[in-house]
Amino acid sequence: MTLYAARCPSSFATAAVDPSSALRSIRSSTLLASVPGRVLAGGVSDSSASHWKLRVACKQEAISVPVSVAKEAPFKNVENSGVFALSSLEYRHVTSPNPSDGEPTFSIIMVGASGDLAKKKIFPALFALYCEHCLPKNFTIFGYARSKMTDAELRTMVSRTLTCRIDKRENCNEKIEKFLKRCFYHSGQYDSEENFAELDKTLKEHEGGRVSNRLFYLSIPPNIFINVVKSASRSASSKNGWTRVIVEKPFGRDSESSAALTSGLKQYLDEDQIFRIDHYLGKELVENLSVLRFSNLIFEPLWSRKYIRNVQLIFSEDFGTEGRGGYFDHYGIIRDIMQNHLLQILALFAMETPASLDAEDIRNEKVKVLRSMRPLQLENVVIGQYKGHAKGGVTHLGYTDDKTVPEGSLTPTFAAAALFIDNARWDGVPFLMKAGKALHTKRAEIRVQFRHVPGNLYKQNFGTDREQATNELVIRVQPDEAIYLKINNKVPGLGMRLDRSNLNLLYSSRYSKEIPDAYERLLLDAIGGERRLFIRSDELDAAWNLFTPLLKELEEKKISPELYPYGSRGPVGAHYLASKYNVRWGDLSASDID
């Protein structure tokens, strides 16, 4: 059994730990304080069967263990020489792991390396982990795509997206060069076992006969997932370590296509090798949701139908498709945002207390929530589509004016829905979702509106608008991450005038350290084998079962979306839907209008 003693799986040393002191796998470095002084450099004999192996990460924060460090070659900061021109053979001489240090190698293969997601998100996230010393010591990054490209060209492309935001005081150029010399490129077809066999040969040259762990990141369209997995599993999987595959959404378009995709992947992979990534689960405020609820006594007793009147999950973007209409039109806002991002947040919010923080315990509770929900009905859904609008001298095109969008498309760019969980905790509480493009602001937040105070002594001080007396907990996921609680308060003075005030935790004011990008957290978890923030196949099935009947009805009946102006607050129908359940959208109240 392996215990992870710290957040970062870098610079792994091996320690013998008495089984009686066994602790569950955690992601905090606090466990290091209890590690006994007999931590050994290099490793522990396999014959020590009475002990578990503890992988001590980020040991520079805990104890000093002598390890062999590969010598760094001098660099030249020019594109066609130095690090950009470093060949695979030269790399082996410069950074080849020392066979005597007992540590495995780690390779991440970025499939679809020339795409926008890899360039803008994945490579920068890996670099941030490198700057935080959170990558294994013997790591290598390989880009794989159909495009013809040299190692130097890949490094030049990647270097344009890297910034030293972790610690701006240190030499940024030096860090970038050290990182780039571990980046290589291999061109090949996605369905070619021969090309993946060639990649495997190159990887083995870097691994030097060591135990090798490999992580494939599929930053490619879902229609070629299975081709890549088939070729990689047969020709490029690790023979003596682990092989894992990160799969990007969308995971199909409905229940049938999702099930077919899952079945295809499982022909070549076990479930515990598949990491279905939803980057919203890596957001700091989403991860803090369970901490807020389960570690604060004031919230958990209130987390039920007895005190909560409604829950709102709101996602809005202040821009349209902007040339990406071809992709978006195939999926629409319901598949793109609601069925995954917002539904996953809802499941985390509404789940029962898990038996532990173990990944399977948490995912079990999320599945229970999803299976307790009513499938969406058309009468509980409003769809919209933005139209062209001129504002402030700037003319914005409508959705169907985008040349990449099919003429006459009925694909919704906005949707609002009322969902219900039929269990003892949430019976009768409406969970309202709202997601849209080309709206008046950019935000993602969870709003919890509590019930009115029975027999409120101060109701006359609020006038006829009872909403002003409602307590509300707001968790702002992005931007300007914050948690705030709206309370009623007396305005100072001789009279009795009440005011609605915020108890506010603004992250930028409270914490000086920059919040990690969601992809950093998720990549780190995948490297460490932590599955808590990844989606299990039965979760995926339950999620699609909720939305598939609605999606089919919308498409079969060709329901026309309600038009709303670019930059507005969305279609009027969303307000009627909320009022149907005596709810007012919290983001439209006077105190929340930007």
N, C-alpha and C positions, 0 to 999 in steps of 0.2 A: 504493500500500500504506500502511496506517495502523499505526503502532506505539503501544501504550499504555505510557506511561512511568511511570505511577504508579497506585496503587490507586484513587484517587478521580477520576472523570471530571468534576470541577467546574472552573469558571473556565478553560475551555479556551483556551489560546493556541496559536499555530502556530509551529513552528520548522523550519528547513531543516536536514537532517542528511545528511551524506555517505553514499551507499549502502554504501561499504566498511565503515562502522561499524555496519552493520545488525545489530540484535539481534532475537531472537524476541520476540513479544508476551508480556509478563510483567505481574505484578500487584504489583510491588514498586517503591517510590519510589527505590530505590537508583540506578536508571538516570539519575536527574536529575543526579547528580554529574558525568556525562560529557557533558552537553549543552554545546555550545560557547557562547561568549559572544555569538554573533550571533543570539540568540533575538529574534524580531521581535514587536512588539505588533501585534495585529490579524490579520496573516496573511502568507502568502507568495504571490507571484504564481503563477497556474496555469501560466504559461509556464516556470516553473522545473522542467522535466521531469526534469532530472538529479538532482533531490533528492526524497526522500520527505517526506511531511508527518508530523510527530511531534506528537501531541496531548499537551501537557504539563499534567497534572492537578495539582490542589492546589499551584499554583505559589507560594502564600504560604509553602510550606516550602522552596522552592528559590531562586527569583530574583524580583526585583520587576519586574513589567511593568505599565506604566500602562494601565488599561482604564477605560472609562466605566462608572459605577455608577449605576443608577437611584436617584432620590431616594425615600426612604421617607416615607410620609405619617404624621402623628401618629395614635395609636390611642387609643381609649377602651375600657377594660376592662369593658364591659357587653354583655349578650347581644344587645340589639336595636339596637345602634348600633356605631360603630367597625368593627372588622374583621369582626364577624359579619354586618353589614348591607352590606358592600362589594359593589357590583354589578359585573358583568363590564365595563361601560363605565367605571366608576370605577377598576377594576383596571388597565385599559389606560392610563389617565392616570397612575396611580401607579407601575406597574412595567413598562410597555411597553418591550421591548428597544430599544436604540439601533440603528437600521438601519446605522450606520456602524461598529459594533464587529466585524462579520464573523462573529459566532457564530450557530449555528443555534438554533432553539427546541426544547424537549423537552417533550412532553406525555405523561403517563401517564393512561390511562383505566381506572378501576377499575370493571369491569363486575360488578354485584352489590354495589354500594357499601354497601347497607343491611344486608348479612349480617354474621354474627359474625366470620368470618375477616377481612374487610376492616377491621372496627372494632377487633378485638383484636390483629391481627397486622400487616396490610399498612400501614395508616396510621401506627401507631407505628414501624414499620421505616423508612418513608420519612422520618418526622420525625427519627429517629436519624441517618439519612444526611445530612439537612439540617444537623443540629447539628455533624456532623463535616466539613461543607463538601464532601461527596461527591456532591452532585447538580449537574447542569449549571446554570450561572448563570440561564439563561432557561427555567426549568422551570415547568410548570403541572400541577395535578392535577385531573382531572375524575371525579366519581362519576357512574355511570350505572346506573340500575335502574328497575324498573317503579313503585316507590313514588313518590308525589307528595311532593316536598320542595323547599324553597327553598335557596339558597346558605347563608343564615344558619342554617337548621336543620341542614344538613350540618355546618357548622363547629361548631355546638354539640354535635352528636353526636360528632364526631371529637375535640373538645377534652377530652372526659371520659376519653379513653383515653391521652392524651399525658402523658409524664413526662420531665423533663430528667435522665435518668440518665447522659448522656454526660459532662457537666461541671456538677456541681451548684453550683459556685461562681458561675456566670454567671446573669444574670437570666432565669429560666425563663419568666415571663409574656411578656416581650418576644420571646423566641424563638418561643413558641407563636403569638403574634399575627402575627409576620412569616410564619410557615409557613402559618397558616390563611388569610391573605389571598390565597394562591395556590391555594386549594381551591374548587372550584365543583361544581355539580350540574346534571345534565341528566336529566330523566325521559323514558323511552321504552320501547317494547316490544322484546324481545330479537330478534324476527324481522321487525322493520320496517325496511326500507331507507330509508323516508321519515324515520323518527326518527333514524337514523344520519346521514342527509344533513343534518338540522338540527344534529346534533352537529358534523358536519364544518364547517358554516358558522360555528358558534360558535368552534370551534378556530381557524379561519382568521382570525377577528377578533383573537384573542390573538396569533397568529403574525405578523401584520402583513406578509405577503408574504415572510417570511424562509424559509430552508431549514428544513423542519420534520421532526423525528423523533418517531414516535409508538409508544408501548408500551401494548398492551392487556393487562390482567390479568383473566383469566376466573375470577372467584371465584363460580362458579355451578355447578349440577348438570350432569354430563356430557351429559345427554340434550338440552341446548340449546346445547352448544358449537358445533355446526355451523351452527345458525341464526344465532348471533351472528357467527361468522367470515364467513359468507356476506354478511350485511348490512354488516358493518364493512369487509370487503375491497372491496365494490362501491361503498360510499357514503362511507367515512370513512378510507380509507388515505391515507398521505402521497403527494403527487404529486412531490415533489422531494427527499425524504429517505428514511430507512428506516422500515419498519413491522414490528414484532415482536409476537408474541402469547405470553403465558405461560399455560400450561394446567395447572390443578391436577389432582391425582389425585382419584378413580380413573380410570385410562385403560382403561375397559371392565371386564367381569366375567370374561372368558375370551379365548381366542385369537381367536375369531370376532368378538366385539363390539369388541375392541381393534383388529383389522384394519379393521373397518368404520369405526370412529372415525378412524383414521389416514387411510384412503382419503378420507373425507369432508373432513377438514381439508386434505388435499393437493389437493383440487379448487380451493381458493382461496388456498393458501399454499404456498411452497416449504419444504422441510425446514429450511433454515437460518433461516426466520422463526419456526419453532415451538420454544418453550422449554418442555419438559415438566418441571415442577418436582416434585422430591421433597425436601421441606425437610430431611430427615435428612442429605442430602449436603452441606448447608450448615453442619452442626454442626462446631464447632471441632475436636473430637477425631477426627471422621471425615476432615476435611481434613488433619489432621496425620498420618494413618495412613501415607500414602506418604512423607512427610518422615521419619517414624520409621524406616521400612524402608529407603528408598533413600539416605538421607544419613548413616546410622550403620553402620559396617563390622561392628559386633558382631551386627547382626540379619540382614542380607541373607543371609550364608552359612548361617544356621540356618533360613531360611524355606522349608522343604521337608519332604517325608515322611521324610527321613533323621533329622531331629531333632524334628519336631513330631508328637505322638501324636494330638491332636485339637484342633479349634477350636470354640468355643462362641459363639453370638451370642444374647444374652439380652435380652428386652424385657418389662418388667412394669409394670403400672399398679395402684395401690392403690385404684382406684375403678371402679365399673361403668358402665353406659351412661347412667344418670341422666337419663332423659327423651329421650335420642337413640337409643332403640332402633329406631325406624323406619328411620333411615339405616343403622345398624350391621347390622341383621338382613338387609338386602339384600346385604351384602358379607361379613360375618364376619371373624374375626381373621386368617385365612389371606390373604385378599385385601387387608385393610386394613393389615396390618403385614408379614407374611412375604414376600409376592410382590414387594413394592417396597422398603420400608426395609431389611429385613435382607438381602434378596438383593443389593441394590445395595452394601451394605457388604461382603458376602462377595466380590463380584466385584472390588472395589477391593483387598481384602486378598489375594486369591489370584492376581491378574493377574501376568503376566510384566513385566519391566522395559520400559516404553514407550520408543520411539525418542527422544521428547522430552516436554516438558510441554505440548505442543500438545494442544488438546481432542480432535482426531480421533485422534491417536496413543494417547491414554489410553482413549478410548472403543472403539477397535479392540481393545485388549487385554482390556477388560471383556467384549466380545462373545465373544471366543475362550474365555474362562472359562465363560460361560453355555452356549455351544454344546458344551462338553466335559462338561457335567454330565448325569448320568442323570436321566430324568424320575422324579418322586417315585412311590413305590409305597406302597400302603395299609399294608403290613406295617411300613413305616418311619415311620409317622405315628401320633400319639396326639392325639385331640381331647377337649376338655372343655367344660363349661358350669357357671358358678357358680350355687350355690343359696343360699337365704336362710340367715342365720346371726346369732345374737345373741352379742355380745362386749362385755364391759365395760359392760353395761347398755344398749348400743345395738343395735337390731335392723336388720340390713341385708337388703333385699329380694333375692330371687333374680332371675336374668335374666328368666325368664318371668313374674315378678310385676310387672315394669315394664309399665305400661298401654300404652306405645308399642310393645311387642313382641307379635307375633301369638301367639295361644294355641297351646301345644304346639310352639313353634319348636325345631328341632334345630340352629340356627346355633351353631357353636362360638365360645365366648369365650376359649378357650385351645387352643393347638396346639403340639406338639413334633414335630420331624422330623429325620431323619438324611439328609443329602445327601452325594453323592460326586462328585468331579471326576476323570474318567478321562483324565488326562494324566501325563506323566513326573514332574512336580513333586509332584503330590498323590495319586497312585494309592494307594488303600487308606486314606487319612486321612478319618475321619468328620468332617463339618461338622455340628454339632448346632445346630438353631435351637429357640428356645422363646419364645413370646409369649403373653401373657394379660392379662385384665382381672380386677379385684377380687382381686388377690393380696396377699401380706403386705407388699410394699414397692414403691416406684417406682424403677425403674432401667433403664438401657440400657447394655450393655457387651459388649466382645469379650474372651474369655478364651482364651489360647493355652497349652495344656498340653503341656510337652515330654516327651520320652521319659525313661525311667529311665536312670541312669548305669550303663553296663555294668560288672559286677564292682565295684560300689560298696564301698569299704573300710569304710564306716561304716554298712552296712546293718543291723548288729546294734543300732546306737544308735537306730534308728527302730522297732524292734519288728516286729510282723507287718503293720503298715499301711504299705505301700510308697508310698501316695499322699502321705504326709507328706514323702517325699523328692523329690517331683516339683517341678521349677521351673515357674513359671507367670507369664506376662506378662498383665496385666490392663489394658485400656484402657476406662476408665469414661467413657462418652459423656455421661451425665447421671444424676442431679444430681451436684454436687460433682466436677466434671471432674478426672480424675487419670489418671496412668499409673504403674503400679507393678509391680515384678518381685519375685516370691517366690523367695528363695534360702535355702539351708541355712547355718546359722551356729553356731559354738560359743558356748555360754552361758559368760560369764566365771566362773571358779572353778577349783578344783584338779581336779575331775572332768572327764570327757568327756561332757558332755550337749549334745545338739544342739537347735537351735531353728529354726523357720521364720520368717524375718524379711522385711520389705518394704523394698525400695529404692523410695522413694515420691516422685513428682513431683505434688504437689497444686497445681493451678493457682491456687487462691485464695491460697495462701501464697507461691507463686513470682512471680506476676504481679499487680501492683496494679490494672491496667486491667481493667475489666469486659469479659467475653467478649461479643462481638456476637451478637445473635440470628441464627439461621440465615437468616431471611427478609431480613435486611439484606445479608448476603453475596450471596445469590442475586439479589436485585433489582439490586445493584450490578453483578454480572456480566452480567445481562441488558441493562442500560443500555449497558455497554461492549462487548456482543457476544461475551463470553467464554462458551463452551458446555461447558466441561469438566465442570461439575457438573450438567448437564442431560442428560436421557435421550434418546438417539437412537431412531429408529423400529425399527431392527433389534435394539437392546438390548431394547426392549419386546417384540418378537416372541419373542425367545429366552427371556425371563423367563416369558412366558405359556405357552410350549410345555412348560416344566418343571412347571407347576402345573395346567394345564387338565385333563389326564387324571384327576388325583387329585380335583379339585373335582367333576368330572362323576360319578365313581364314588361319592363321598360323598353326593351329592344323589340319584342314581338308586337307590342301595341304601338310602337313608334311614338312614345309620349314626347311631346314638344316641351323643351325647357322654357321656363319663364325668363325673358330677357331682362338684363339689368345693366346700367351704364358702367363702363370701365371707371374704376376709382370710387364707386359707390359702396353702400353698406350691404349690397346683395338684394335679391328679389324680395318683394313685399310678402310673398307667401311664407317666408321663414318666420315672420312675426306672427302670422295667423296660426302657424303650427305650434309655436310656443304658447300662444294665448289659449289654445285648445286645452292645454294642461295647466292653465293659470300660472304660466311662467313668463317672465320677461328676460330676454337675453341680457346677461350681466355686462357684456362688453359694450352695450349701447347706453348704459346709464350715464348721467351727466358727469359723474366723478371719474368715468373711465374713457371718455371721449378725448382723443389726442388733440 
